[in-house]
Structure formats: C-alpha cells, structure tokens
Amino acid sequence: MRNLFYIAGAIAFLGVSASASAADITSTGFDPAGAGIKTEAYISEPLPPGFSVQATELEGPVFADEQGHTLYVWPFRQMRVSTTGDRDGTSACGDEVTTETAGMMSPYPPGMKLPDLDKRKSCTAIWPPVLAKDDAKPVGNFSIITRPDGKKQWAHDHRALYISVLDKQAGDTFGATTRRSAGDGPAEREAVGPATAVPPGFLVKTTSRGRILLNEKHYSIYVSDQDGAEKSNCTGSCTSMWQPAIASALSQPQGEWTTFERSPGVRQWAFRKRPVYTYARDTHTWSQQGTDVSGWHNVFTQVTPPPPKGFGYMNNEVGESVVTPQGMTIYLYTCGDDSKDQLACDHPGSPQAYRLAICGGGKADRCLQRWPYVQAAPGATSTSRVWSVITIDPMTGLYAASGQPGAMNVWAYRGRPVYTYAGDKEPGDINGNKTGEFNGKRNGFNAFILRDDFFDADV
C-alpha cells in the first residue's frame, strides 16, 4: 500500500479531501453541497438582444444565446503540422462532412479515411454557429461576421461564436472547457464569458478544483488560517515566504475585494475579508504547492462540485486523484480526431472506434475487461449537473435505447463515462495514467487529477 493516501469514500464526504481543512471551504465562501452556492462576480458589458450571462458549475459566468445555450469560440492554434481554428473575423467550421484525416498530428499522415462515415456529421452540425438576424447591429464587444455561405454570424472580440449540441440546458458547458490542456491535446473549443471582477493585478483561470485566483504573472494567491477578517498575522520572517498582495494608495474596494492597513502607510488586498498572499516557493505558475503547507490554502472564486456520494480523493505521486468508494483511481478518456474539423470523439454520441482501438485493440469485450466503466447503483443520483448517470450499450459504447437489454447505467463527468483500470491492483495505483497516443493527451486515458499543477508533470 502507498504511504501517501487515504480513502475518502470510507469517511464522511465533505466536498473536500481529507487532507484539506475546513478553511478550503470557508476561504472560497462556498457550500459544497450546493445550497446557496456563491457564484463568481463578473464585469457587465453590453449584450445583443436576447443574450444573457449564465452561471456555470465549472467555467464561472459564460455568455449565452436567446435559448440560454453557452457560447463557444474555436481558438486559432498551431498544431504539430499546420494550424487549425478560426482566425479573427472568420469561421473555419463548415457544413461539409469531412471524410479524411488532415495530418495535423504527426506522425499520422493525411488522407486516411475517418471512421463511421455513414454517420459522421459536419462541423456545423456539432457546433451550430450563432447566427445574427439580417437587421442585427454590433453591440459592444459583440460584432457580426459573414460566413462563407453568406450568412451573418455573431462574434465576440472578433472570434466567431457557436453553441454545442452537447449542452441541453442553460448553464451546461459540456461542449468544451477553458481549463488549460497539454500541447499535444485536441484543438478544443472554449467557453467564452465576461471578464471576472477582480482588481488590477489579479486574474482567474479554470482548474479541476475550481476557478483559481492568480496574480497578473499567473502565480497563485493564498490565504492563511491564522489571519482574521481584514487582519494579517503574517509579519516579520513570515513575509519572506508569504508575500502580501500590496494594494496601491489609489486602490479602491470593489465587490468582494477590500483593502486594509497592515502597517502604517502599507495596504494589503483582502478577498472576501481574507488577506491574500503569494508563495515564494512556488516553482511554476498555477501552482497549488503552497496549500501543502499547514494552514495555507489556494483561493477559488468558486469550487468544482464534489463527486457522487461515496466517491473521494486520494493522494498519489502525481497529485490528488478522484477515486471510487473502494479507493480505486478514476480515469477520464480524452479524444479528438485528426480531421480538419478537430471534432471530439470522447463521448457516447461520437465514434467509438478511437476508444476501442486504445482500450482493447478494437475489441469491446477486451475494453470492458481492461477499462471497466464505473457503474452506478440503481437509483443513484448526483447533486450537480457536472456528474450524472447515463445509460450506454457496453458493447458499442454508444447511448443505449430505452429498455435496451444489457444496457448499463454508468457514472459520467461532463457527460463522458468514467473508468477504472484493471491494471490497478490496490488503492492509490495509477498504472493506467497516460495510456494512449501522446501520453493519452490526444486519444487515451488519464487519471482524474484534481491538482492541475501536476497535470503535465512527467512522473
């Protein structure tokens, strides 16, 4: 057994890991059970008629169309070979169904036939463009571009806007995430929303644990259990390790941000009344290393909803992973095809040929043996939308029809099934981590790591 683990499924689940203290909750101002959850403050901006801002569980506030569907962009990006995505003022997402690989991910050649061509959909069928009416006028940062077919499409900051067919109700962000991904990963779309309401010198980014607060250099912000409301007890030698976030003489309180005098003539920022700091020993941006020091915690404007009841968290050599009630590591499957469209292939509504090839050499029964789904107990429910129970055909990996014999109820995260690995023999094992193409980043399996500062670590 590993010496750095615990089985959170065996203890009362509080929405934070057993290695974390209650301050991880109070510093964010959240109720992990979902009652009265506080959402992230944002800066309002003019919106087109019918558009709105929706609170989401993972991405903070996002822009939405008239029906409440989250808006996405397709960032222009350099791949290993060539580029993909939308340039400013244009849309590369078309109505034509692509049939061959584009060869953007060397060493794979272009011109190979894509799977399930009889069922394959076009880019616009998966990512419907947000069309503008003929008499629509630009509003603030929202502009109007002309698509190749002559139709008008809304854009934000000159980037074409889309919705995702995976989003079923307002606040869903199943189409894509703004969480940072590895360079060898798929060319994903991103949800787009208003700027977070933070003072100059701060910013917020999406991580697996929640919306993390950073300084302008992308280094993490922390709070201390020893401090009081707008009162810092970190003085003397403490400040050489924990550097106060100093506010200028002209800084003004705004929303949940205030300033206080920590010493004569020196003011410090506080978020939700708690003094904030950076950590001198952080070795890289987005770090959560400071939270390993007793009494110190990262700050999140909002936290990610907890896993299903009985699931938990466990420490291992790559960070902190989500585990089943038995303590076995849970894995997420990532897949993006190498077409011009760069469509996702990681959910039960997409071709399963990629997953079957990675998990079982094309054989469904071998996949079920090596990478079993995490099955849901009868009547199991989730307290959040990000976790759900879906019904699939285990032999195809596709959604099962109503009443289909042999159908299986499985747990899903962001609408995608989650898995365990047969090669993990005891709690804490992560032997299946980085299985697949490009260490599982392009087409494969990775442990569900909550500590994103270890996400790209080569362990």
N, C-alpha and C positions, 0 to 999 in steps of 0.2 A: 504494500500500500504506500501511496505517496505521503510524504510528511508535511505537505503544504496543501491540505484540502479539508473540506468539511462537506457534509451532505445536508444542504439546506432543506431538502424535501423532508427530512426527518425532524425538523424543528418547526415552530410556528412561523409561517411565511409572512414577513412584514413588508415586502416590496423592496427591500434592500438586502444585500448579502450579510451573512452572519459576521463577516469580518468588518462590516461597517457599523458605525454608531448611529444613534438616532439623529445626530446632527446632520447626517447626509439627507435626512428628510427635511428637518427644520430649516436648513440653510437654503433649500430651494423653495420653501413655502408651499409644499405640495402634500396632498393626502394621497398616498399610493393606491388606496382602494378606489379612488376615482370620485369620491364625494367632495364636491366643492373644489375641484382641481383648479389651480390658478393657471391662466394661460399667459403667454408671452406678450408683453406690451410692444406695440409697433408704431411707426410713424405713418400717419394717414397721408394719402395722396389722391388726387382726382382719379375717378374711375369712369370707364364708359358706362352708358345707361344699362342697368341690369346686372352689372358686375358687382362683386362683393369680396370681402375678405373673410375667410373661414378659418377657425381654429382647428388644428390637426394634432393627432397624438404624437407624431414623430417629427414633423417639419416646422412646427410653430405656425404662425399665420401664413396663409397662402392666398393668392388671388383665385377667384372662381368665376365661371361664366354665369349666364342667366339661370341655369339649372343647378348651380352650386357645385359643378364639377371643377376639380382642381386644374389649374393651368400649368403647362409644362413648356420648357424650351429644349431644343436639341443643340447643345453647345458645339461649336466648331472645334475639332480636335485633330491633332496629329497622331496617326496610328503608326505601326511599325513600317507599313508601306502605304503611302498616300494619306489623304485626310478624309474626314467624314463630318457630318453635321451641317448645320445651317450657318452660312455667313450672314453678317448683318444685312437686313433688308431683303433676304431671300429665303425660300423654302426648298429644301432638297428632298422633302417627303412627298412622294408622288402616288398616283393612282395605279401605276403599272405594277403587276406582281413580278418580283424578281425571281429568277429561276436558277441562278448560278452564284457561286462564291465570288467575292470581289478580290480576294487575295491580299487583304489589308493586314492580316496577321501572319507574317512569315513564320515558319517555312511553308505554310499552306499555299498552294498555287491557286490562281483564279481559274474560273471556268468549270469548277466541279458542280455537279447537279445538287441542288438543295433537296432535303427530304420532304415528303408529303406534299408534292407539288399540286396534287389534285385538291388539297385542302388549304394550301397556303394563301394568305391574304396579303393585300398590298399594304404599304406603309400607312396610307391614309385610313385604311380600314381599322388598323390597330391604334393609330394616332390621328383621330379626326382633327383637321385644322379648325381653329376658332374663326369662323367666317364673319365678316363685317357686312352690315347692310349697305346697300348702294349709297344711301344718304348719310352714312356714318362719318363723323369727323374725329380727327385726332384729339385725345384728351390727356393732358399732362405728359407722362412718360409713355403713354399708350399711343402707338402710331398705326398706320394701315399700310400694308404692303400688297403688291399684286403678285398672285401666284402664277406659275407657268401657264395654267389653263385660263387665266384672265380673271379669276375670282379674287375678291378682296379678303384679306386675312389680317386679323389683329396681331400686333407685335408689341412687346414691351422692351424698352431700351433697344429698339431696332431688331429684336430677336423674335422670330415667328412663334406664335402660341398654338398649343394643341391641348386636347384632353386625352385621357386614356380610357380604353374600353374596359379596363380592369376596375375602375372606380365606379361604384354603384350608388353612392350617396354622398351628400355634402360632407367634406372633411376627410374623405378617403384619399390616401396618397399611395395607392398600390402600384401605380404606373412606374414610379422611379423615386429615388431618394437623392437628397443633396449630400448625404454622408460621403466623405472622401473615399475614393476607391483607388486600387493599385493601378499602375500604368498599363499593365497587361490585361486589365479587365475590359468588359464590353464598353462600347461607346454609348453609355446610358443617357437618357433624358434626365432633366432635373425639374423638380417643382420650383415655381417662382412665386415670390411673395414680397410684401413690403419690407422696408428696412426695419430692423429691430430698434426700439427706442432705447439707446444707450448713449452715455456721454461721449464726446470725442476722446479717442484713445482706447475705446473698447469695441469689441465685436462679438458676435455669437455664431457658432457653427454647429451642425448636426453631428452627433456621435451616437453609438449604440445605447449609451446610458441616458442620453437626453441632449438638450440644446445647451452646449457648454459655453461658458463665458471666458473670453480670451482678451489679452491686450492687443494693441494695434500691430504688434510683431508676432501675433499668433501664439504667445506663451500664455499658459493657463493662469486663471485667477483663483485664489483660495480664501477661505475663511477659517477662523480658529474658534474652538470651543471655549477658550479662556477669555474671549472678548465679551463685552456687554453691548447693549444697544448703543450704537454710535460712540463706543468707548473701546479704545485699543489698549490691551495689556501687553502688547509685544513692544518692548523697549530695549534699549541697550544693545547687548550682543545678539538678541533675537532678530533685530532688524538687518543684521548682516546676512542672515539666512532667509528671512521672510521680509521682503521689501515692500513697505506700504505703498499703495497706489495713491500718489500725491495729487491733490487737486490744485489747480492754479488759483490765484487770488480772484480771478474773474469767473470761476466755475459757479454755476447755479444749480440748485436742486432741480431734478426733473423726474416726475413719476415716482418710481421705486428707488431712485437714486438720491442720496443726500450727501452732504459733506459735514465734517466736524473738525474741531481744532484738536489735533493730537499733541501739539506742543505750541508754545507761543509763536504765532505767525505761520504755522505749518498746518495745512488742512489735508485731510485724507478722505477718499471716497468710501461710501458705505452703500451696499446693495441690500435692500430690504432690511435696513437698520444694522447690517453686519459689516464691520470694516473689512476691506478687501486688500489682498497682497499678491505678489508674485513670489516664486520659489527659486532661490539662487541655484539650486542643484538640479533643476530641470535641464535635461540634456538635449531636448528637442521640443519642437512646437507641439501643441495639442496635448502635452504630457499630463498624465494623471499620477505621476510618481510622488508628488507631494502629499497625496491623500494616503500614502502608505505610512506617513509619519503620524503617530498617535495624536489625535486632537485636531488635525488639519484636514480640510475637505475641499475638493473641487466645487465650483459653483455652477448650477444649472438653472437657466431661466424656466425650464420645465423638464420633467423627468419622463423617461420612457415607461409606459405601463408595464407592470410586472407580468411574468409568465403565468400560465394557468396554475390553479391551486395545486399544491403538492410539488411543483417543479421548484428548482432552486438554483443557486450559483455555487461554483466551486473554483478554488484557486489551483492553477497548474503552471507549468513553466512558460506558457505563452500569455498568461494573464488570468482573467476571470471568465469562466465559461458558464453558459446556461446548461443545466443538467436535468435529467428525468428524476422522478421521485426516488428511483433506485440509485441515483448519483452518476448515471452514465451520460457522457457528453452528447449534447445535441448538435447536429450538423445542419448547415444551410447549403443548398445547392445553387450555384451561380451558372448562368449560361447566356451567351449572346452569340447569335450566328454570324458568320463572316460574310454576310451579304452586304450589298450597297446600303440597304436599309438599317443594318445593325439592329435587327429585331431581337427581343428577349426570347429565350427558349427555356425558362426556368419555372414555369407554372403549368398547371394541368390543362390549360387551354391552348398550349403551344406544342409543337412537335416533340415527341419523347425520344426520338432516335438518338439525340446527343447524349441524354442521360443514360439510356440503356447501354450505349457504347462504353461509357465511362464506368458505370457501376457493375456491369455484368457481361461485357463483350457482346452486347446485343440481345442477351437472353434475359427475359423478365424474371424467370424463377431464380436465376443466379443473383439478380439485383435484389430481390426480396430477401435472399439469404444473407448477402453481404451488406446491404444498406437498407435494413428494415425501416418502414415508416414508424413513427411514434403514434401508436393507436390511441384513440380517445375512448374513455369508458362510456357506456351507454348513458345518455342524458347529460354528458359533460358540457359545460358552458364556459364562456370567457367573460371577464369583467371589462374587456376592452375590445375594440374593433381590430387592433393590430394582430391579436391572437384569435383564432377561430377554429371551428371544427368543419372540415369539408369531407365530402363523400367521393371516393375515387374508385375506379376499376384497377385493382392492384396489378393486373396482367398487362395493362396498357399504360397506366399512369395518368390517364385522362379522367375527366369528371365522369362519374357513374350516372346512368339514367335512374330515374326514380323507381325504386323497388327492384333494381337490378340484382340478380343472385350473385353472391360472392363479393358485393361491394364492401368497402372498408371505410369506416369513419376514422380520420386521422387528424392530428393537430397540424395547423398551418400558421406560419408567421408571414404577415403581409400577403396572405392568400396563397403562399407557397408551402407545400408539405415540408415537414422537418423529419430528420432521420437520426438513427444511431448507427454505429459501425460494428460489425461482427468481430473485427479485429481488436476492439477494446474489451479487455477481459475483466477489468476491475474499475471501480470508481476513480475518476481522475485521469484515466488513459485518454490520450488524444491521438491515437495511432492513425486515424483516418484524416488528420488535418493535412490540407494542401494536396489532396488527391485529385488528379486530373491535369488538364492542359494548363501550362503556365502556372504551376503550383495551385491548381484549382481556381485560379482567378478568372479564366476565360470560360472554362467548361469543367466544373468539378465541385468537390465538396470541401468545405472549411468549417472548423469548429465555430460555434456561435459565441464569438468573443465579445464581451462587454467592454473590456479595456482596450479601446481603439488605439491607444498609444503602443500597443503590441501588435496591432493588426498586420503591419507589413514587416514585422521583425522576422529575420531569418534564424529560426531556432531549430 
